[in-house]
Amino acid sequence: MNNAGLGSWPARRAAMSPGRTALIFGKRRVTYAELHQRIARLAAALHSTGVRRGDRVAYLGPNHPALVETMFASWQLGAVFVPLNFRLTAGELSYQLRHSGARVLIHDPAMPPVDAAVTVPLDAYEEFLEDPIHPDEPVGPADAACILYTSGTTGHPKGAVLTHGNLVWNCVNLLVCVDVASDEMTLLSAPLFHVAALDQCLLPTFLKGGTSVIMPSWDVDGCFDLIEEHRVTWMFGVSTMYAGLSRSPRWASADLSSVRSLMTGGAPVPAALIRRYQERGLLFCQGYGMTETAPGATFLEARESREHAGSAGLPVFFAQVRCVRPDLTDTDPGEPGEVLVRGPNVTPGYWDDPEATAAAFVDGGWFRSGDVAIVDEAGHFHIVDRTKDMYISGGENVYPAEVEAAIFEHPGVAEVAVVGVPDQEWGEVGQAFVVPRQGSALRPDDVPAFLRDRLARYKIPRYVDVVADLPKTGSNKIRKAPLRALPLPERS
């Protein structure tokens, strides 16, 4: 077999476990044998439109089995899969389609109208499939598998390229840290255009021959229902998703007895939230990474989650991770510095952007994360914040994630985001946006009073707004750019 990439996985898995359930979507169940045949039929249809090795194939829509089929069919042809964020505007999506040069777009018809050479709406998807072919393209570890567009703070987002080798090594690193089993029932509740749900859950589950339960979009009650109905054993979520579950009226009575692993990443997780789950006997597997590291860079195994609650863990088995000063020397324990990563899971660069690629690597192939961390005496990484989120108040660096974690300890707080805002006296001060827990009578003045004995004075937000909700990305991370852009009202 010439295809040594991930496009060969459906045939291999169908041969090993043909009757095992690969996907569950609503009332529909698909075995590995059925999935292999459907992928082969889609590969034939894509091939008939002119898709060849190296071409790009995009998918736009909520989580759906067609996304999985599009991804593997692209890889069977040696093509590059481009999953798109369905929450973007038509203009943003059109840019990514043009930039990637996608030849075919498979999409949910409810999505914004965008242009591509060939578009296939899901309501015509079944008719699009053709008699199966089983191409044997010469695909190797260094060949591009995906282009994943990273959230841009200014200008256009960058298209991070992940190779077949990047994805395989990430799976290996994940399986070293998590005991994924062949009977795994994995809930895919986070969007699959996001690297964590795709690479940390779907692919390792597929590799082990487990079952992926596909949730179209995040919904707290729907999550509880699927866990109970399918006896879910494993899921990934960002902290806002887990916070939503923990503050639901169903939290105390929900049957979570089947759950073996809860995995999180994407943003620092408040220790108070971790304790809420520990009180239910549930332990987090925590990790840190980014799109460009496919995504795992560090990991905290479940067995260490009590002793090192809040830590992002140690470097994954097959990668190197450092914390450095601006001169690229290693920091001392407890000293903040930028995280650098090097290993077979790290992107070779950005699609059609040599300048951004060159700027992303330093000192012999180390990838610059732009994240600030400290490393403790035991070698565990603690992610402090994004360098772009840090603000300087009266000459002191303030890391919003630290402030947010302290505010989250307040029993009346459900969610929180802190940003730096201009101030004539101090240069910048903090502004906190706080979502109260259901039934809480939280007032703005309660937050500074609560923090007075917990944080240095310069870290306590000058302004506090109690709000009903916070803006979020398609992967349920809090979006801070809209909060920074809000006009400051008159303050006393």
Secondary structure as UniProt FT lines:
FT   HELIX           6..8
FT   HELIX           9..16
FT   TURN            18..19
FT   STRAND          21..25
FT   TURN            26..27
FT   STRAND          28..31
FT   HELIX           32..48
FT   TURN            49..50
FT   TURN            53..54
FT   STRAND          56..60
FT   HELIX           65..76
FT   TURN            77..78
FT   STRAND          80..84
FT   TURN            86..87
FT   HELIX           90..100
FT   STRAND          102..107
FT   TURN            109..110
FT   STRAND          118..121
FT   HELIX           122..124
FT   HELIX           125..128
FT   TURN            141..142
FT   STRAND          144..149
FT   STRAND          159..163
FT   HELIX           164..177
FT   TURN            182..183
FT   STRAND          185..188
FT   TURN            192..193
FT   HELIX           196..202
FT   HELIX           203..208
FT   STRAND          211..214
FT   HELIX           220..230
FT   STRAND          234..237
FT   HELIX           239..246
FT   TURN            249..253
FT   TURN            257..258
FT   STRAND          261..264
FT   HELIX           271..278
FT   TURN            279..281
FT   STRAND          284..289
FT   HELIX           291..293
FT   STRAND          296..300
FT   HELIX           302..304
FT   TURN            305..310
FT   STRAND          313..315
FT   TURN            317..318
FT   STRAND          320..324
FT   TURN            326..327
FT   TURN            333..334
FT   STRAND          337..342
FT   TURN            344..345
FT   STRAND          349..350
FT   TURN            351..352
FT   HELIX           354..360
FT   STRAND          361..362
FT   TURN            363..365
FT   STRAND          366..375
FT   TURN            377..378
FT   STRAND          381..386
FT   TURN            387..389
FT   STRAND          391..393
FT   TURN            394..395
FT   STRAND          396..398
FT   HELIX           400..408
FT   TURN            411..412
FT   STRAND          413..423
FT   TURN            424..426
FT   STRAND          427..436
FT   TURN            438..439
FT   TURN            444..445
FT   HELIX           446..451
FT   TURN            452..454
FT   HELIX           457..459
FT   STRAND          463..466
FT   TURN            474..475
FT   HELIX           481..485
//
